[in-house]
């Protein structure tokens, strides 16, 4: 079996709770190095995941890792403000890159990464894992088959109560805010399903955090004519993570707290009694799915399944949202 030797840069929550558990199930990705300024995080991770970290050396700085020839690729799992500078260093060191979302703090930063990448043979993948969730893999196939007719609208909700947070989550300048940190997943998956966004309009509020939005409503107009709303909150009394899609012949509902998708198919003027529930699997499978896709792209020299161009589009939508929220107008994307 051909193997991909990787270094993990950043050993915080996203690594500990999502990527490292996923890596225990991917035998062709071998972790050779783990980087974090806080060495106690690395020690904790090694204790929890001895199988996938048994051969991993610990570093408190990523630069020595980039000069190591046995490292083929890097997983950038740091806070967003570090994504762009580390990614550019990785490209200059000729390393393939998996970078957690968001790609950068701004489209200008993302363009600098893209310019650095141009002309290389490196694989660069951005971690919008919702595209790899069994729920949305099923939804996209179902819609592509035209099972609920022409799509008219979609509605998403991503609501939770953020009582404990990382410093960057509370500061927009560091990549925080409920839109940048959370709702961007829904924007990306809607864009993946429905295609390019034509215009965006929305409102943002700071009820809890002074330096970052914690409640947003986003309205998206797609080039194909679909209208979608995205509601995200960090001050909700109840956790909700759901996407509903409405066609002229039926409806789809994906509740990410469950392992299934609900479908309603119209019969004459009314829906059939109750939804049809289709088992699809756990949302946590998405992390293993995306890392497998990254390894396959590198090892088989395939096109990245989620490129810089995809991530740059999402950044531009988010940026136009903030302009819309401030000026109270619809913004072209």
C-alpha positions in Angstrom: 0.0 0.0 0.0 1.4 3.4 -1.0 1.5 5.7 2.0 1.5 9.4 2.6 3.7 10.8 5.3 2.2 13.9 7.0 2.9 16.5 9.6 0.1 17.9 11.7 0.5 21.6 12.5 -1.8 22.6 15.3 -2.9 20.1 18.0 -5.9 21.9 19.4 -9.6 20.9 19.6 -10.1 20.4 15.8 -7.2 18.0 15.7 -8.0 16.2 19.0 -11.8 15.7 18.5 -12.0 15.3 14.7 -8.9 14.8 12.6 -6.9 12.5 14.9 -9.9 10.1 15.5 -10.3 10.0 11.7 -6.7 9.3 11.1 -6.8 6.2 13.2 -9.0 4.7 10.5 -6.8 5.7 7.5 -3.8 3.3 7.3 -2.3 4.9 4.2 -1.8 8.2 6.1 1.2 8.1 8.5 1.7 10.9 10.9 5.5 11.6 11.2 5.4 14.9 13.1 3.1 16.9 15.3 3.6 20.6 15.9 2.2 22.8 18.6 3.7 25.5 20.8 1.9 23.9 23.8 3.8 20.6 24.2 1.2 19.3 26.8 -1.3 19.2 23.9 1.0 16.9 22.0 1.6 14.7 25.0 -2.2 14.5 25.6 -2.8 13.6 21.9 -0.1 10.9 22.0 -1.7 9.4 25.0 -5.2 9.3 23.4 -4.1 8.2 20.0 -1.0 6.0 20.4 -1.7 4.0 17.2 -1.6 6.9 14.7 1.0 9.0 16.7 3.4 6.3 17.7 6.0 7.3 15.1 5.3 11.1 15.3 8.0 13.4 16.5 7.0 16.4 18.6 8.0 20.0 17.6 7.1 23.4 19.0 7.8 25.1 15.6 6.7 24.1 12.1 9.8 25.3 10.3 12.1 22.3 11.1 9.4 20.0 9.9 9.2 21.7 6.5 12.8 20.9 5.8 12.3 17.2 6.6 12.4 15.2 3.4 10.3 12.3 4.7 7.3 14.6 5.1 5.2 14.6 2.0 2.2 16.7 3.1 1.1 19.0 5.9 -2.2 19.2 7.7 -2.7 22.8 8.8 -5.1 22.7 11.8 -4.2 26.0 13.4 -6.4 29.1 14.2 -7.4 30.9 10.9 -5.0 33.8 11.3 -2.1 31.4 10.8 -3.4 29.5 7.8 -2.1 31.8 5.0 1.5 32.4 6.3 2.0 28.7 7.1 0.5 27.6 3.8 2.8 29.9 1.8 5.8 28.5 3.7 4.6 24.9 3.0 4.3 25.6 -0.7 7.8 27.1 -0.8 9.0 23.9 0.9 7.3 21.8 -1.7 4.8 20.1 0.6 1.2 19.1 -0.3 -1.3 20.8 1.9 -4.6 20.1 3.6 -5.7 23.3 5.3 -8.7 23.6 7.6 -11.4 26.2 6.7 -11.4 29.1 6.3 -8.5 29.2 3.9 -7.5 32.7 5.0 -8.8 35.8 6.8 -9.6 37.5 3.5 -9.8 36.9 -0.3 -6.6 39.0 -0.7 -4.7 36.6 1.5 -6.2 33.6 -0.3 -5.1 35.1 -3.7 -1.5 35.3 -2.3 -1.7 31.6 -1.5 -3.1 30.8 -5.0 -0.4 32.9 -6.7 2.3 31.0 -4.7 0.8 27.7 -5.7 0.5 28.5 -9.4 2.9 26.5 -11.5 3.6 23.9 -8.9 2.5 20.2 -9.0 1.3 20.4 -5.4 -2.1 19.3 -4.1 -3.9 21.9 -2.0 -7.2 21.0 -0.4 -9.4 23.0 2.0 -11.3 21.3 4.8 -14.9 22.1 4.2 -15.9 18.7 5.5 -19.7 19.2 4.9 -19.2 18.2 1.3 -18.0 14.8 2.6 -20.9 14.2 5.1 -23.0 11.1 4.1 -26.1 13.4 4.5 -25.0 15.8 1.8 -23.5 13.2 -0.5 -26.9 11.6 -0.5 -28.7 15.0 -0.9 -26.6 15.9 -3.9 -27.2 12.6 -5.7 -31.0 12.8 -4.9 -31.2 16.3 -6.3 -29.1 15.6 -9.4 -31.6 12.8 -10.2 -34.4 15.4 -10.2 -36.3 13.5 -7.5 -38.0 16.6 -6.0 -38.2 18.5 -9.3 -36.9 22.0 -9.9 -35.4 23.5 -6.7 -37.0 26.7 -5.6 -35.6 27.5 -2.1 -33.4 26.2 0.7 -33.2 27.0 4.4 -30.5 26.2 6.9 -30.1 26.7 10.6 -26.8 26.3 12.6 -27.6 27.2 16.2 -25.8 26.6 19.4 -24.7 28.2 22.7 -21.0 29.1 22.8 -20.2 29.5 26.5 -16.6 28.5 26.1 -14.6 29.6 23.1 -11.1 30.0 21.7 -9.8 33.5 21.7 -9.9 33.7 17.9 -13.6 32.8 17.8 -14.5 36.0 19.7 -12.5 38.3 17.4 -13.4 38.9 13.8 -9.9 40.1 13.0 -8.5 36.7 14.0 -11.1 34.7 11.9 -13.8 34.6 14.5 -17.5 35.2 14.3 -20.4 32.9 13.8 -20.5 33.4 10.1 -16.8 32.9 9.4 -16.4 30.1 11.9 -19.7 28.1 11.6 -22.2 29.3 8.9 -19.5 29.2 6.2 -20.0 25.4 6.2 -23.6 25.8 5.1 -22.7 28.5 2.6 -20.1 26.2 1.0 -22.3 23.1 0.9 -25.2 25.1 -0.7 -22.8 26.5 -3.2 -21.5 22.9 -4.0 -25.1 21.7 -4.5 -26.6 24.8 -6.3 -23.6 26.3 -8.1 -22.3 29.9 -8.1 -23.9 32.6 -5.9 -25.1 35.7 -7.7 -25.8 38.0 -4.8 -25.9 38.1 -1.0 -27.8 40.1 1.6 -27.9 39.8 5.4 -27.8 41.1 8.9 -25.3 40.5 11.7 -25.6 41.2 15.4 -23.2 41.2 18.4 -25.2 40.2 21.4 -22.5 38.4 23.3 -19.2 39.1 21.7 -18.0 42.7 21.2 -15.5 42.0 18.4 -17.3 39.3 16.4 -20.8 38.6 15.1 -22.7 35.9 17.1 -26.0 36.0 15.3 -26.5 36.3 11.5 -29.1 35.9 8.8 -27.9 35.4 5.3 -29.9 35.5 2.1 -28.3 34.0 -1.0 -29.4 34.3 -4.6 -27.9 31.7 -6.8 -27.2 32.1 -10.5 -29.6 29.2 -11.2 -32.4 31.1 -9.5 -32.5 29.2 -6.2 -33.0 31.4 -3.1 -31.6 30.2 0.2 -31.5 31.5 3.8 -28.8 30.7 6.4 -29.5 31.4 10.1 -26.6 31.0 12.5 -26.4 31.8 16.2 -24.0 31.3 19.1 -26.6 32.4 21.7 -29.3 29.8 21.1 -30.8 27.9 24.0 -31.0 24.8 21.7 -28.6 23.1 19.3 -29.9 22.9 15.8 -27.9 22.0 12.6 -30.3 21.4 9.8 -30.7 21.9 6.0 -34.0 21.8 4.2 -34.4 22.0 0.4 -37.7 22.7 -1.3 -38.5 21.6 -4.9 -41.8 21.8 -6.9 -42.2 18.1 -6.5 -40.9 17.4 -3.0 -38.7 18.3 -0.1 -35.5 17.1 1.6 -34.5 17.5 5.2 -31.0 16.8 6.6 -30.8 17.0 10.4 -27.2 16.6 11.3 -28.0 15.5 14.8 -29.4 12.3 13.3 -27.9 9.7 10.9 -30.6 9.9 8.3 -32.2 12.2 5.7 -36.0 12.8 5.4 -37.7 13.0 2.0 -41.2 14.2 1.1 -42.5 13.5 -2.4 -45.6 15.3 -3.6 -48.6 13.3 -4.8 -51.0 15.5 -6.7 -51.7 18.5 -4.5 -50.5 17.0 -1.2 -47.5 15.3 0.3 -47.6 11.7 1.1 -48.3 11.0 4.7 -45.2 11.6 6.7 -41.6 11.6 5.5 -39.6 8.7 4.2 -36.5 8.3 6.4 -33.3 7.1 4.7 -30.3 6.0 6.8 -27.1 7.7 5.6 -24.5 7.5 8.4 -22.7 9.7 11.0 -21.6 13.2 10.3 -18.2 12.4 11.9 -17.5 10.1 8.9 -16.9 13.3 6.9 -13.5 13.9 8.5 -12.2 10.5 7.5 -13.8 10.9 4.1 -12.1 14.2 3.3 -8.7 13.0 4.5 -9.0 9.9 2.4 -9.9 12.1 -0.6 -6.8 14.2 0.1 -4.5 11.2 0.3 -5.9 9.8 -2.9 -5.5 13.1 -4.7 -1.8 13.3 -3.7 -0.9 9.6 -4.2 -2.7 9.2 -7.5 -1.9 12.7 -8.8 -5.6 13.6 -9.0 -7.2 17.1 -9.0 -8.0 18.4 -5.5 -11.6 17.7 -4.6 -11.9 21.0 -2.8 -9.6 23.6 -4.3 -8.4 27.1 -3.4 -10.8 28.4 -6.0 -13.7 26.8 -4.1 -12.6 28.3 -0.8 -11.9 31.7 -2.4 -15.5 31.8 -3.7 -16.8 31.2 -0.1 -14.5 33.9 1.3 -15.8 36.4 -1.2 -19.4 35.6 -0.3 -18.6 36.1 3.4 -16.9 39.4 2.6 -19.9 40.7 0.6 -22.2 39.6 3.4 -20.4 41.9 5.9 -20.6 44.8 3.4 -24.3 44.1 3.0 -24.9 43.9 6.8 -23.1 47.3 7.3 -24.8 49.1 4.4 -28.2 47.4 4.5 -28.2 46.5 0.8 -27.9 43.5 -1.5 -24.4 42.9 -2.7 -23.3 41.2 -6.0 -20.7 38.5 -5.6 
